[in-house]
Structures are given as structure tokens and as C-alpha cells.
């Protein structure tokens, strides 16, 4: 094998959502980056539903934008329709979801990586990692090259040992018939990285012109201008919509009669599938009391006539899929352009990672995306961005970025992975986030843009625009707290229409706004606001004022919890020396090697009593001078 002469700061293995974010972030931070991809035409491929966002997932995209990532830009550039979800619920769970043109989304990322200074893109298949004395040195490839790098980021998606199943048929493959990466898993195992198997499924694609959509309900794009990126003007999208249909008893009977031909129920696949996005076979067997399931017929590109059936993933044989599809209202004569399938692949146990996404066994090796056991483009991109940032910071010799659970959904995602691990595809949910009122879609910029600015991913023009926006909102909040609004017939008439009590005496504009159902526009109009706020600015202001008490309460809770996060655990701590600790706790602490007392307390199976014993042991270490930590437990 020949050794490539140039030594890179960061080598990114993979060209999917995680790989592109990692490569772009590291290169924009000044690192010399090589991105190796199996097939360049599959850059940022969307092999499943080409949608971006939704509750929690949309939060991840917005946070990526605030840190300086690219996914939000790609989603905005390719959106065919977009909606704000959960508008009837509180602001903590509201988020955007867009149906994207998969070709335009991929084209955006392709152009971004191929025009980014400091970033070289090359098509090749990585077969080995090159490790010396516990430290990464680079990678070796099928084409016979050895590339040397100070750090390596693995973002291999579902390609590692990928195997596709369609009924009784199975074959080695990446998603959508692409080449699998079969050699790399063995190299990882050889160097002490433990791997397992996972499974995910996708749905049949249909030809739009063979559908009868006349009787199906339509879901249009939002009438208000919306955008994922902090830096883009929102748009109103027209011309594309989703249609709603449902499975029925006939569909379910077809599935039941063919269970014996399902690779899932015949036990041919060993990997666990996604709990929160199960196949239609899973739904039928798990929920026998349901006689139908809601399905969405969603366009995938302006450049073709294909339709994706959301909530209808399957690995049943092709002939069975035809029967199932034809049983659906509106799809009686549908032509399947691509069958659904299940894909099984290797992933690494994510408890082998630090919160920086660097592996514990191998210094300088980072992992991001589905290789860490996650599911979804948004989870992958968020991890890729963080891994690329930390790989570049490692090369600089600077402190890594570790996001706390109270700081970002990305922090919750990573902490769940590295602390609890996962044995099924992990999907980000708002319910996983205990501080979700603090981690809203509308305040991602305040939470994370200062970090993006500090590490060099937020340019002057964008930073100054944020400073101006924040000042405008803060000044208006201060004004609302001081200016008085007086009772009037016109005001009380509007309040009555909003089912709010008439105003009987003067109140501050902020107190009026704190009333349920009273919008900022009303408080602004009757307090003679001197400036006009954009829609998103007004929404952020309204949330801060209306939920002020709840927000302050969560901040107090976070402050108490962060005391445990401030207690650092020595990397070489010997848990066997802690008297009275349960053997299960000792084993899990030794395996995961948590970085803080707070992280130790979140490990499944480690009891509060054992955390107390660990705290006492740490204090004894500090008193004896056996640890160089700043904080005592």
C-alpha cells in the first residue's frame, strides 16, 4: 500500500449528513480535512423519507444552525413544503418540519463540501483504521492508499456490514442498493471497539401518476413564511402537498397471512429495529386492537414522480408489498417504483465514547451518526457537527466542546448515548429532555451561537445581526415592563373577543401580555411600540414574557443539578476501592468511565446510594491530595 504524502488534520470517513457536517465544520475552523466517501454521487443521500425536522428533530436542526452548521441551510434550500408542528401545545414542543427535495438537498451539501477551502473530497472505501500505541494515525482504503491524519471521524451510516432484506431475499448492500463497507468492522474490533447489529426499515415508493388522490385529505404547506436557518428569510411554499390515507383490515389481513415470509418474524435478522418508527408489520402485531393506521403520501422531489408512504415501512416480499399497497385508499392501481426493505448494519456501543464523541479506546478517533446507534438525518448531522468541531479543537490543542443536557438537545442526545447506551436505533424526542422549556426552537441562537462564534463558525456579519436582534428584543421587554396600558372601550372589546377579562385599571404592558391568549401584537399596539418586531422576534419575546416564572424555576433546577456536573471524576479512578458499592454499579462505572459526578448519576443501574459513596470517596481523595479537581463533591 502506498502512503499518501500529505498529512491531514482531520480525516472524515463518510459522505452522509454526519460526514458532511463534520468535514465542513473542521475545514471552516481552519483544519486541513480529507473527506472519503464510498460514492460521491451519494453525498447527503436521503434513502428514507426526505423530510427534515419535527418535534425534537427540528430543535436539533435549529441548534446546528446556531453553532454554524449546514443542515438548516440545505433544508431551507430544498424545502417543497414546510409546517410548524404542535402549535396547539406549548412553545417548548413546537418545531418545524419540511418535506425536502432529496436531490436539491443533496446538491446543496455536495456543492458546499466541494467548494469549501481546506477540504478535499475523494471517492474510496475505507477498509482499516491505522492505530499505533492507542492513538489514531490514519486510515487504509480499498484502492490501496494509506492516508495519515491527526484525527479521524467515522460517519459510516448504515453501510458497515450492511445487509438488505426483502422477504426471503437478502444480500450485502448499503441503502438503496449501494455498496456496503464490509471490511472496516473487523478492523474496529481488532483495535478494541465493540460493535453490535441494528436494523432500520424503509417503505415502498409509488409513481404519483398511478394514484387516485381525489378522495384523500390534503395537507398543505404553512401559509406563513418559515425557515430552519437563523440566517434565512422564511418562505411560503406552494405547489406541493401531502395526502392522507389509512391502512385497513384488508391491509392487516394481507400482512398477517404473510408473517411467515417476513425476515423479521422468521428470525433472520439479529439487529433491533426502531421503537418509535416501527414497520407496518410491527404495528399490526403490537397493536392488534387497531383496525387502521394513518399514512402520509409525500412527494420526494420536483425532478421525479415518486411518492413516499410515511408510516408504511416493510421488509415483506415484493409481491406482498404490491397487495398491501393496492389495499390502501387512493393506491388501488399504484405502481411501485422501488420496494421497501429492511437494512441491518453494524454500530459501535456508544458508551465507548466520551461526551466529545471521541472514542475511549483510541485517542483521536471520533464517531458520529448512525454508527453510534442513532436513527435520523437530524441526529446524524448534529453529532457530525459536534465531532468535526472537537476533532478540529483537538488538533488546535484547545478544550473540546461538551454540551450539557440543560444547554442543548444535542447535549441530551450525546449524554444519553455515552451514558446510557442504546440497543435499538435512538431517536430524539422532546420527552427525553427534562429542561425543554429552556431548550426551545426560538432561543437556540441565544444558547449556542456564542459557542459557534468562539470556535470560529459564526462570521462577523451573522454575529452582528444576532446582537442587533437580541438587543431589539431585550429593549422591547424592558419597555413592556415599564409602560402602562389604560382601560379603553376598544381594548376591552378586543380582550372580550379573546375570552380575556376586561381591563379595569392600568397595568404594565408586560402584565397584559402575561394573560393567556393575549398576543404580543395587542400589547404592542396599545403600548405604542416604537419598533416593529419580525414574526420570530415577536414569538421569542412573547414566550420569554408569558413563561417567565416557569423559565426561572427551570433555571433554578438546572443550577442545583449543575453542582454535580462541576464535580469532575479523575480519569484513573479505581472504583474497586470504594467500600460498600454494589458490584453492578462498580462494573458500569468502570466500563463507562463518566467524566462528572452528574454523569455517573445518570448511568442506568447505578443507585443513589452508590453515588453518595462515590461522592464521599472523592472528598477523601481531595483531602489527601489524590485528585487535582477544582470542585469537591
N, C-alpha and C positions, 0 to 999 in steps of 0.2 A: 504493500500500500504506500502511496506517496503522501508526504505530509505537505499540506498547503502552506505556502511560505508565510502568509500573513497571519498574525495572531490577533484575534478579536477580543474585545472586552466582554461581549455578550453574544452567545450563540443561541438562537431560538429555534427549537425543533417543532415545526408545525405551522400551518398557514391558515388555521381557523380563526374564530373570534378571539380566543385567548392568545394565540400566537401573534396575530396582527397587533393587538393592543400592547403586548409585551415588547415586540420589536419597535413599534412606534414610540412608546414611552422611553425606552432606553436610548434610542437614537436621538430623540428630541432633548434628552438630558445630556447629550454630548458624548455618549459611549459609541464606540465602533461596533456595529451589530451585523451579524450574518443571520439571515432567516432561511432555514432549509425546509422545503415543502415537498411532499410526495409528488404533487401535480399542481403547477402554478395556476391552471385554469380553475382550480377549486378553491382559490383564495376566498376566505369568508363564506364558504359554502353553507347554504341553509337546507340541509337534507330533510328536515322535518318541516313543521309549519313555518312559513316565512313571516312570523309575527314577532314583534318586539314589545316588551312591556307587560303591563298588568300589575295587580297589587304585589308589592314587594319587588317584583322583577323590574317594574318601571322605576322604582326607587333606586335600584342598582344602576340603571342606565343614567339617571339624573346625577347620581353621586360620581359616576365615571366622568361625566361632563365637567363636574365641579373640580375634579382632580386634574383635568386636562386630557381625558381620554377621547376616543374617536367614535365609539359606537352610537352615541346620540346623534352625531353628525351624519353617520351613514343611514340611521333610521329616518331622520328628517328628509334626507336627500332622496330616499326611495319610497316614502310612505304613499300608499294608494288610498287609504282611509285611516282615520285616527279618532279615538274616542277617549273621554275621561271617564274612568270607571268608578263605581261606588259613590256617586255624587249624592245619594240619599243618606250616606253614612258620614261619619266624622272625617275631618281633614287628614287624620293620621293614616287612613287606609285608601285615600283617593290617589289614583295614579293614572298615567296614560298607557294606552295600548294601541299600537299601529299595525296594520296589515301592510307589509312591505313588498315591493317588487324584488324578488330574490336576485334577479340579475343586476338590477341597479344598485342594490345593497352591496353585492359582491364587487361590482365595478368601482364603487366608491372606495372600498378598502384596497382593492388592487392598485388603483392609481395612487392612493395615499402611501402605500409601502414602497411602490416602485419609483416614487419621486421624492422620497424622504432622504435628505442628506444624512450621511453616516450609516445608512442602511443598505446592505447588499442582499439581494434575494436570489436564491439558487434552487433549482429543482433537483432533488436527490432524496434517497431513502436512508435514514439513519439506522444502522444495524447494531451499533455498540456505543456505550459511553466509555470514555477514556479516563480512568481514575488512577491516581498514584498517591499512596500514603494517605488515603482517606480524603483526598481533595480532587475535585474535577479538573481535568486537563483539556478536555475537548470531546469530540465525537468522531466515529468512523462510519463510513457510508457504503452502500451497495456499489456505488460507482468506483470504489477503490481509493477514496480520499480520506485523509485524516485531517480534521480541522481543529486547530488549537484555540481555546477560549479561556479567559479568566473565570467566566461564569457560564453556565448553561441553563436554559429554561426549557423544560419539556412541556409541550402543549399538544399532545398527540391525539386528543379527542377519543373517538371510538375506533380508531384504526389499530390499536395494539392487539394483536392476535384476533382481529375482527372476524366474525363468522356470521353469515346471514342465514336465516331460516324462513322458508315459505312452505308451510305444510311439511310434507315428508322430504322436501328438497333442502339441502344445506350445502354451503360452500364457503371457502375462505374469501372474505371481502371486507372492504370498508363500506361506508354508507353509500347508497345509490350505485352499487356495483364498482366502487373504486378499489384500488389495490390496498390490501391490508399490510400492516407492518408486523411481520411475524418473528423477526429475529431479535428486536430490541427487548421484549420482555425477559428473555433468557439472560441478557446482559445485565439488566437491572437486578434480577435475582442473584446473579453471580456476585454482585457488589453489595449485597445485603439489603436491598429494597424488596420488601414483601408485597406481593400482588395478589389480587383476587379477581373474580369474574363478576360482571354486571350485564344487565340486559336492558335494552330500550326498544320501543316499537314505533312504527310509523303506519300511516293509513294509505289506502289506495288513492291514486289521483284520477280524476274524471275529466272527460272532454266536455267543456262548457256547452258546446252546441248540441250535445245529445241530452241535455237536461230539460225538464219541463218545470220551469220556475214560476209559472203564472199563479199557482195556488199557495206559494210559500211566502211567509212573512219576510220582510226586508229589514236589514239593519244597516242604516246609512252612516256615513261619517258625521262627526260633530259639526254643528253649524257655527261654532266659534273657532277662531284661529288658535291652533295648538302646535307645540314643538317640544321635543325632548331636550334639545340643547339649550343651555343657558344663553347661548350667543346668537341663536337664530330667531328671526321673526316667525311667529306662528302662522300657519296657513290653514285655509279652509279647503278641503279636498272634495272633488266632485267626480262623478263618472264611474265609480266603483262602489260596490256594496256587498254585504254578506247575506246569504239566505239561510233561514232556519228550517230544519226538518227534524224528524224524530225516528228512532228505531221503533219497532212494534213487535207484537207477539210472533208474527211470521218471521221477522229477523231473528228473534231469540230462539225460535224453534229450529231454524237452519243451523244456528251456532251449536245448540245442544246436540243435534243429531250428528254433528261432525267433531265433537270434542275428541274422539278417538284419533282424529287426524291432526290434532293440534300438537306442535312440538313442545308447547308449554306444559300441557297436561299429560303428555306421554313421558315427561321427564327427560327429554333430550337436551334441555338447556339447564345448566347448573347455576347461572347467574341470576341474582334477584332483579326484578323489574321495578319500575317506578310506582310508588304507592299512590301518589297524587295525580298521576296521569295514566291510569290503568288501561289495558287493551279492552276492546269491547267484549272479548271472551271473559276477561276478569270480571267485568261489570255484571255480566249475566250470571256468573256463578256466585259472586259475592252478594249480589242484591236480587235474589230470586223473586222478591215481592214486587219489584218494579216491572211494569209492563212496557215501559219505553224510556229512552234516554235522549236528551236534547243534543242535536248535532248542528254544526255550522258548515255551510258550503262557502269556502273562502277562496277568492282569486289569489294566484301566486305571482303573476307577472303581467305587465302590459304587453309583453312581447310574445305571449303564447295564450292558449285557450284552456289551460289546465286549472282545475279546481281541487282544493284540498278539503277533505272531510274531517273537520276538527272533532275530536272525541270518538273516533272510529278506528283507532289503530288496531292492527290484527296481524297474526302470523299464520292464519289458516291457509289452506291451499288456494291456488288461484281460482279454481272452478267454484269453490265455496264462496270466495270473496265476490265473484260475479253474482251468485244467488243473493247474498246478503245485500249488496248494493241495489239490486233490482227490486228488493222488497221495500226500499225507502221511498216515501212520497217525493215526487219530483225526479226520481232517479230510475224509474221503471225501464227506460231504454238507454240508460247511461253506458257509455263506453269507457272502460278502464284503460287509461294510458300507461299507468305504472301500478303494479300490485303493491299492497302493503307487505311489510316484512318485519321480523324481529332481528336485531343485531346484538350479538354477545361479544364482549371485549374485556381486555384486562384493565384493571385500575390499580393504583397503589393505595395501601391503607393510609389514610391521611393523618393518622396520629403519628406518623413518621416525619411530620413536618413541624417546623417552628411557625409561630404566627406571621413570620415574614414570608412564608411559603418556601423557605429553604429546607432541604432535607436534613434530618439529623445525622444519618449515617455518612453522608458525603458532603463535605464543605464546598460551597459554591454551586451546588446543583439545586435548582428551583423547579417546582412543578405547579401547573395551573390548568384549570378547566376540568374536563371530564376524566382526565387521568387521576384526579383527586376524588372521584366518586360523585360528582355533581351532574345535574341534568339541566340543560337550558343554555341558550346563547348568552343570556344576560349574566348568569352566574359565571360562565366561562370568561367572558370579556372582563368582568370585574376582577377576577383572580389574575388574569393575564396582565392587566394594568398594574396591579399591586406587585406581581412577581417581576415585571420589567423594571418598575421603579426601584425595587430593592436590589435587583441584580446590578443596576447602574450605580446605586449608592454603595454597594459592596466594593465595586471597582474604584470608586472615589475614596473609599476608606471612611465613609460617613455613617452615622447612625441610621438604621433602617426605619421605614415607616411601619408602625404597628397600629392599626385602627382598633379602638375599643368598641365593645358592644353598645356603649352609650353614645358613641360618636358617629356610627355609620352602619347601615345594613351590611356593607362589605365587612365590617368588623364582626357582626353577628355570624355571617356566613363562614368566615375563616375560623372564628373561635369555635363554632360548632364542629367544623371538620377536624381541626387539630386537637381539640379537647375531648370530644365525644366519639369521633369517627363516624363511619356510616357503612352499612352493609347493603344498602339499596340506593339508587340514584337520588341524591339530595336535591330538593327543590326549595328555593327561598320562599317563605310565607310570612305574611305580616304577623301571624300568631307566634312565630319564633322570636319576635323582637319584643322584649319586655319594656323598652323605652320608646315605643313607636310614636308617641305624641311629640317627642323631641326629634325624631328622625323622619320628618315629613318630606314629601316631594318638594314643597315650596321653599324649604330652608336649607337644601343640600349645599347651596353656594356658601352660605354663612359657615356651615360646619366644616367644609372640606376645601374650598378654594384657597384659604390661606396656606394649606399644606401644598397644594398644587403650585402656588406662587413661590413658596420657599424652595421647592426642589427644581424649579425652572420649567414647569409645564404650562404656566399661565403668562402670556405675553403682557407687556405694559398696557396696550390698548384695552385688552379684556379686563385686566385688573382695575384700571381706572374707571371703566364702565361699571364694574361691580361696586366700587367705592361710592360712586355717584348714586347708584340705585339704593344702596344701604342707607346713605345719608338722607335721601329723599324720604324713605320710609320712616326712619327714626325721627326725623324732624316733624313729620306729619303725626306720628304717635304722640310726641311731646305736645304738639299743638292741640290735638284732640283732648288731652288730659286737662288742659288749662282753659280752653274756650268754652263758653256757656251757650246752651241752646235753650230758648224760651218757648213756652207753650204758644201754640197758634192753631187756628182752625184747620189750616191746610195740613200742618204737621200731624195733628191728631186724626185727621181724616185718613192720612196715609198709614198711620200706626194702626188704626182700626182695621184697615184693609189687610194688614199683615197679621191680624189677630194679636196685636200687642196693645197694652193698656194705654189710654190717652195720657199725655204729659200734663201734670197738674202744677208743677213748679220747675224752675230752671235746674238743669243738670249739665254736667260736662258732656261734651260730645262723645268722649270715650265711654261714659256710663250708658249713654243711649245706645251706642254700638254694642255694648255687652249684652243687651237684651236679645233673647232668642228671636231669630227670623229678621232682625233689623240689619240690613246690609250697610256696608261702608258708604255706598252711593248716597243713601239717605242722610247719614251723619255728615257726609262731606257737603251735601247741598245746603243743609240748614245751618252749617257752621261756616259756610263761605270759604271752602278750601282754596288756598291761593295757588296750588299746583294741581295738575291732573296726573293721577297715577295710572300706569298701564294696568291691564287686567290682572296680570300675575302679581304685580306690586300690590295692588289693592287686596288681592286674595291673601297674600302673605301678611299684610298689615292686619286684616280682619281676624285672621287666626291668632296672631300674637295678642291682640286686644281681648277677643272673646274668651280665649282659653288661658289667659294669663295665670289664673290661680292654679289650674291643673299643671301648667308648664312649670311653674315654680316648685310645685310639690314634687314633680319628677326630678327636677334638678337637685332637690334636697336628698331624694332617694339615691341618685347617682353619686352624690358627694359621699354618702355613707359607704356605698359599695366600693368606691374608688380607693378607700383607705386600704382595702385588701389588695387592690391592684398595685398599690405603691410598695407592697412588701415583696421584694424580689427573692427568688429562690436560687441559691448557688447551683451552678450547673453540675457540680460534682457531689451534691448532697447524697449521703448514704442513708437511704430510708430504712435499711435493716437495723440501724442503731436507734430507731425511735421506739422506745419501750411501750408496749400495750397496743400498738397499731394493728388492726386486722390485716391478715395476710393478703386478702383481696385488695385492700387499699394500698398496701405496700407494693404489691405487684403492679397495679395500674399506675401508681405514681412513678415507679421506676421505668415503666415502659414509655409513658407519655412525656415524662420529664417536664412538667409545667414550669413556666417561667416566673409566675407570680402565685402568691397565696390565693388570690381570687380565682385564677385559672384552675388551681388544684381543687378548689371547692366546687367547680362545675363538672368535674370528671364523674361520670356515671359510676355509682358503686362506692365512691369514697364518702364515708359518713361524716356528719358534722363533728362527731367526737374525735375522729381521726384528724380532721382539720385543726381542731383545738390542740391535739397532741403535737401536730406539726408546728403550730404557732409557738407553743411552749418550747419545743426543741430549738426553733430558730432563735428565740430570745436568749436561750442558754448559749448558743453559738456566738451571738453578738457580744454577750457579756464576756465570753472567753476570748473574743477577738478572732473567732474562727470564720468570720464572714465579713466581707468588705461592703456590705449593703448600707445604703443611706437610711433606710427606714427600719424600724423594729416592728415586729408583728404585734 
